[in-house]
Amino acid sequence: MAQVELEDVSFALGATEILRNVSLTIGEGECLALLGPSGCGKTTTLRCIAGFVVPTHGNVRIGGESVVNLRPNQRNVGLVFQDYALFPHMSVRQNIAYGLERRKVGRAELAKRVGEMVAITHLDGLEDRRPDQLSGGQRQRVALARALVIEPDVLLLDEPLGALDRLLREEMQVELKRIQRDLGITTVFVTHDQEEALSLSDRIAVMFDGRIVETGSPEQLYHAPQQRGVMSFLGTSNIWQATVEAADGPYLQLSSGDIRVRVAAETRLAAGATAQVGIRPEHIRISAEPPEDAVNIVSGRIETTVYKGAHVEVYVGTAAGIEFLARQPAVSTEGGGLRSGDPVYLSFEPGNVLLFPSES
Amino acid sequence: MFEDRGFQRVVATLGWTAMAVLVFPVILTIVVSFSGSQFIEFPPKSFSMDWYANIAKINKIGEATLLSLLVASLTGIFTVAMAIPAALAIARHAFPAKAMIVAFLLSPVAVPMIAIGIAILQFFVWTGLPFNWITLLVGHVVLTSAYPVRTIVASLTLSNPSLEEAAASLGASRWTVFRTVTLPQLTPGLISGFLFAFLISFDNYPISIFLVRSGVTTMPIEVFNYISQQLDPTPAAFSTIYIVIVSAIIVLVERRFGVISLSVRG
């Protein structure tokens, strides 16, 4: 277990910059998600820590020691590949024991540690099977056991749940979190799945285009992202452009056509400045009559409703041409009383509205 | 179009015709070997095992077969050993003039054997080295070198490169990675490459005929010599034994390693 630091790491292949000045510290025992669209450099970052990619600039430290000059086999990292990369010619036991054999661990000690890891990952009874005789979830657990048994300084996971189907994925999410917590191992995992990042990690680093654009706890990044791009990448959101009109008591008032919103903003922007305004669909209430106590009210017409089981997604068009998505708890009556074409009022709290000054 | 019944029937007919053309001579050989006649006749009018007893009458057949086995085994071992590094380079690395070098390595497959034979003969005459079984071995290695390269490249292409990275991340040095992970992945390619080289060497005539000198002789040469002087079915009996042994080996190896599918894909 150790702290992992990336210091101003850049990597280029010819003229293509893949990583640009990535700096990141992963605390001891922390579980960090590298989240971003494909091609953003998150896997390359992971491979820098593992040693398969040597940065063109910058430093990588594990437990305070620089490892940039060490080959992958000289670093003590546990790596789980997206396709698991289990050795097909070896049994489950041989797969798990592989790293211990390389470390010249004695026979009794090896058997003991493999046995412990088999128990932790619930692989009891499967020790003599070959990888092709295992289900997807079992294979993943073998890959995890093989990486963990060497007691690595850091556990690296590349899209750990990407190859599993939906049900198994949720089961393994819980399992993975349990194992990570129990062992208290420093963990970095790469994912393009925001749900996976939100539910598995202590902290998320969002990457776009070779850069880390924002880091924070899942709650911080979901509820109070500093960047428009982060808000739209994490979950669904309504974001539109507006012009600052005036400060109004504790609020800042912005307008876009006939849509006026008041934002509880800390940043004071001059009148006439443009900004992006964002609101999560679950923070919008829908009512047939204008609510009396609401600070922000937008009128519109229902365009479509999409039934999602636990909730209904309602698309509302407005005169200003902005389409809103609101998420309402589903009620048992058919359509929940929401019909396409109905005039409705959308209302939301100023505290739930996010403001991103100009561009960003 | 491929689901069309008529089309499927045409393909099936062509397939079975090709199979028949390939298999018929083999069946003919086996049937004739049990014939009681002094001459090769089909269908045979009587049954006998005499020709099997007569195999020993083929000139130097025991000695020649042993030499053929020795040369074929060594040819297989040498070509496979040489093919491993070549295949690794071709499958895993980019290097200058790669396409040209690959084409050159595979060229013995395309060049007529007679041409290769004459070239090797001239080479050895030019070097002034004595002609013995080692000259023969060198000739066979040149002739068969392309086949293991092909099958090993196919094995490498099918194996997952992240296996090697996984091994490295678990603490294995490059050599250990090769020994414990890469090599086992190559086994089907090594076996089928060896088999190709062995079998091509074992019954090769056109190259060997240029390279044997007095005292050194191989099985195919002696069998051909016998056929050119006698017309009885003794060579058929010999061939039948050969066919049975080779078929058994191929079936066993295919069961264990699935090498035929590999050769087709490669």
Boltz contact constraints between the chains, C-beta under 6 A:
constraints:
  - contact:
      token1: [A, 50]
      token2: [B, 169]
      max_distance: 6.0
  - contact:
      token1: [A, 72]
      token2: [B, 168]
      max_distance: 6.0
  - contact:
      token1: [A, 72]
      token2: [B, 169]
      max_distance: 6.0
  - contact:
      token1: [A, 73]
      token2: [B, 168]
      max_distance: 6.0
  - contact:
      token1: [A, 73]
      token2: [B, 171]
      max_distance: 6.0
  - contact:
      token1: [A, 73]
      token2: [B, 172]
      max_distance: 6.0
  - contact:
      token1: [A, 73]
      token2: [B, 173]
      max_distance: 6.0
  - contact:
      token1: [A, 79]
      token2: [B, 169]
      max_distance: 6.0
  - contact:
      token1: [A, 81]
      token2: [B, 162]
      max_distance: 6.0
  - contact:
      token1: [A, 85]
      token2: [B, 162]
      max_distance: 6.0
  - contact:
      token1: [A, 85]
      token2: [B, 163]
      max_distance: 6.0
  - contact:
      token1: [A, 85]
      token2: [B, 166]
      max_distance: 6.0
  - contact:
      token1: [A, 89]
      token2: [B, 184]
      max_distance: 6.0
  - contact:
      token1: [A, 98]
      token2: [B, 170]
      max_distance: 6.0
  - contact:
      token1: [A, 99]
      token2: [B, 170]
      max_distance: 6.0
  - contact:
      token1: [A, 99]
      token2: [B, 171]
      max_distance: 6.0
  - contact:
      token1: [A, 102]
      token2: [B, 170]
      max_distance: 6.0
  - contact:
      token1: [A, 102]
      token2: [B, 171]
      max_distance: 6.0
  - contact:
      token1: [A, 102]
      token2: [B, 172]
      max_distance: 6.0
  - contact:
      token1: [A, 103]
      token2: [B, 171]
      max_distance: 6.0
